[in-house]
Amino acid sequence: MAKRLKDEFGVKRVGMMSYVNEDTKDTPNWLVKKLDSGYFCKGDLNWYGWPVKEFAAFVDTPFDILIDLELDPVLPLKFIVRASAAGMKVGVENADWNKDLDLQLVREPSEDPEELEEVDVILQDPKDEWREHTERTIVFLNKIDFQ
C-alpha cells in the first residue's frame, strides 16, 4: 500500500501502524518495525484496551490524511483513529465509528454474509478481501484530487 501511494500518487512519506492480536513473543518473524511504520501487540494494550507503546508519538503526528483500512472494527486501531491529530480521517463506514471519520468508504452489501464468509474460507485466499478493499481505496483516491 505504501509503495503504491508513493509510486502512483507521489506521496513523499507514508506512515503505517498495525495491530497484531498476539502476544509480542508470538509475532511472525517477518513483522519488523521500520522507519515510518510499526505495530503493536495484545501485550502492548493497557487494561482499557488502549495501546501504550508508540501510541502517543503516532497519534500526535499531524498526518495530512489517515486511512483506516480495517474492514471490521479492531478496537485498538479505532482508538488510534479517534485520538489521531491527522488533518483528515478516512475509513470503512461503520455506524458505531462514523463520527470519527471525515470520509467513509461504503462496502458493497453481500446477500448472506454468513454463507459468503463460509465459502470464502473454503475457496479463497484470506487476503483477497483485503486486497480488493485496498484496490477500491486506490481507485477512490485516484478519483479525488487531494494535494
Summary of the structure (lengths in Angstrom):
residues: 147
radius of gyration: 16.1
end to end distance: 18.1
largest distance: 42.4
contacts: 334
relative contact order: 0.12
helix: 40%
strand: 16%
